[in-house]
Amino acid sequence: MNSLPLVSITIWLPALGALTVLALPRENVAAQRGVSLGASLLALAAALGVAFLFDPARAGFQMVESVAWVPSWGISYTVSVDGISLWLVLLTALVTPVALVASWGTVERQERAFHALVLLLASGLFGVFTAQDMLLFYVFFEFTLIPTALLIGIWGGAERRYAAVKFFAYTFSGSVFLLLGMIGLYLLHGQATGVYTFDTATILASLQLGTLRLDAGAERLLFGLFFIGFAVKAPIWPFHTWMTTAHAEAPSSGVVDVIGLLIKIGAYGLIRYNVQFFPATAAWAAPAVGVLAVIGILYAAWIAYQQTDMKRLLAYASVSHLGLIVLGIFALNVQGIAGAVAHMVNSALTTGALFLVVGMLAARRGSRELKSFGGLWKTTPWLGSLTFLLVLGSIGLPGLNGFISEFVVLQGSWRSPGLGWRYALPAILGVVLAAVYLLHMYRTAFMGDTPPELAQAPDVRPRELALLIVLATPVVVFGLYPNLLFGPMQQSVTQIAQGTLPFLAGR
Amino acid sequence: MTEIVIPPVDWRVATQLSIIFGWASVLLVIALFVPRSRTRIVGYLAMVGAMVAAAVGIPLWGVNAETFSGMLRLDSYSLTLNWLFLAAAAITMVLSLDYLPRQGIERSEYYVLVLFATGGMMLLAQGADLIILFLGLELLSIVLYVLTGFAYPRNASEEAGMKYLLIGAFAGGFVVFGIALLYGATGSMNLRAIGETLAQQTLTLEERIYLLAGAALVVVGFGYKVAMAPFHMWAPDVYEGAPTPIAGLLSVGSKAAGFAALLRFLVEALAGEWQIWAPVLAVLAIATLAVGNIGALTQRNVKRMLAYSSIGHAGYILFGVIAAGAPGGIAGQRGVEGVLLYLIAYTFTNLGAFGVLIALEHRGEAAWDMSDLAGLWSRRPWLAVAMAVCMLSLAGVPPTGGFWGKFYVFTAAWLSGMGWITVIGVIVAAIAAFYYLRIVAQMFMAEPAREVPLPMDRALRAGLALATLGVLILGFLPTPAIDLVQRVVLGG
């Protein structure tokens, strides 16, 4: 059909850009910016090409590109997209250039290495969202750690070393369990069918056709191993502690948005592996995971409310959103999962844009403490209005993007036989809390009296405006026309949800 | 009087050995005529010898032969290991070219001794008879005692040489005693013959006890060589005191040779007793992992940390050894492959890491404290990147060679029915990542504590680049290496 391997091009363009940037002379900052932005925009174009060629009427994976990698182990380089990965690829492609542009002027030293690492991270993320071979997935999954740890550790805040090491130690520990689970599944599959392969489609087919039958113990063990890896990455309460330090210490400007995509990997993995491969155990574990998710929603919202540092506040808000996403996934029905994927996209857009706003505010005031701000709407009306739009989107005002995804997730969890209203009600409380802490933040920063230091604060500059508009446009578009978001993923989500149906029927 | 008939000798089997030993002897004489100021020439000549020996091995691939009454064997297993030893020796010599004059210990014997050590390693890989294994072990050890103490004006080096000698003598004693018992029990020194005797199950209970006791002693002896707990105590001190390139060679070459012999011994002679030795080795492997990694966790001295980490890695390699003996199925084959792939990846990685230490070290002063690495990224970016790649590979992070090594031995252990050690190994790997990462954090995220001048010459750069690129190539394109080890059939 299409002769160009567009998916692979999307994955590798940023990495190529990274190598090119590193080869440029150290002094020529303009060229470095140009090349890195160019590479990320080309990747965005390629991702849009993938979206254009994607056929939303078909379930399953499309545009499969496959090359043998380690044939004797049944490991291949296989990448492709389905309705779920498509959105995450597009999200990554959109956020990367924004993050790069946002870093201009805020990264003081070693800009070349900085751009290269952001691009490498983007390549890793694209790889994770498109890999259709377990081991390839793992390689990309792990690879994202290295640039992230370096980005936090070199350009981060005062506690950057601690945050970087903690981030790496936590997530690496989690993912070795993931590797163990993958090896286990690989060997069990090989012993049962004689075909030793890491190919996810093959293994999934064997599981669904019954050629690979796992007894309950083995399945729960494998589910658990995968779950640990993704729960740490996601991060689900109580595995979240790395994430708030990492987010708070991450360099200001847009990088935190790209790092924010890392946590989407965890949720993506839960859908792709835990729910799709082990539907019976997923149904069995759903109530327990649901409890963790609800605790996460409420606990993180409560902590977020008490933060005085805006960046920390948003970091905890991300944990809270993640809880809602996980709740949606383990509703195990079409609404829940589709809502979860939509919420991944939406919360990345709104929270990401708000992180940018915090970066802009910090640049104007030299502080991220809430109490040093106030009355900004008067001095910076444009920034105030855009921020207000983003806050409203984030707290789920109908007509903006947050509403529709939260609504669908809650609907899904309410109707799920495994979860029900006992889970949905506290989750709704969490949504209310989100409104409280975000509006609290907005009121403190933008309303009331303006402190003298901010009296001359400049309004958004053209570059800042462009960045915010890029992220805010989908906030409005998805809010007004949610089917744009849900349409392409419908078939893929339905397919996954149907797999779990037989195991939910008994409840 | 009957005529003495000399049995025909298949020289193919001994080609590489002859080249190494012959060239080393010739070089010893040549060195007499090389002026002191041009000692480097001997180094280059020794490297040429290693390269020639490696090249000569290429047409020998696929040969499976024995000679000297079955005492020496050449098969794909030993050939692969020989290449590995030659590569390790060559990289060690490249790293030494600059190091020796800088430390004021440049003498031409050094390179000759490295060649002899390589010959000893090859004997261990090719030995099909307990006597040859003992010869190889002793030859390798004696040369290494000298090399460890090579910086003898330095107390630490002298002390390390002495310590290594004493402990090594014990190890040799264990092996000899073990061989005697094995011979007493089975009436043979040949590994295969012992294996066949075992398979026929004609041994009396008493003989079997002797056999197992002898085997245990041999394992203890080789356990010293590979720094397996609880026979590891010498390693940190010896590594720290030895000249840094020699510490690198100890950690990769000598360890690989020890494993080569151990694996052949256990698989060819004692496969029938797997049920007995596998659990014992599994416990030792776990102990080795624990000792090595906990030890490494507490070190601030990077050289000692690498020594402890090298103990830890012996634990992972033991996973492969255990799997290699597993009866039936593919676990055995995967185990052999796993050991080899792990050794290949580990050789490049650790030589790279020691290479960075060599670059940091300058005349008379050790710069191995963690703080000496601080801010290396801003002083010497490429050095920092090389070290980071090696640390990530040691931690087993993809895409590096170390990841595939771990993946391989974990899979093999799981296949052999010992899933529980895999789980422990994975947990340990997660903990170990922490101290490797601490070094990366130190290099990239800390400010330099003091200005350490970093003179680097071309040879050192080349050696480092070779090792680091090796790690990355193994990581991104593991297929050639995996194909190579998958063609290896132990003794077949």
Interface residues (C-beta under 8 A of the other chain):
Chain A: W69 V70 P71 S72 W73 L135 Y138 V139 E142 F143 L145 I146 A149 L150 G153 I154 R160 R161 A164 V165 F168 A169 F172 S173 V176 F177 L179 L180 I183 G184 Y186 L187
Chain B: W377 L392 A395 G396 V397 P398 P399 F403 F407 F410 T411 W414 L415 G419 T422 V423 V426 I427 A429 A430 I431 A433 F434 L437 R438 V440 A441 F444 M445 A446 P478 T479 I482 D483 Q486
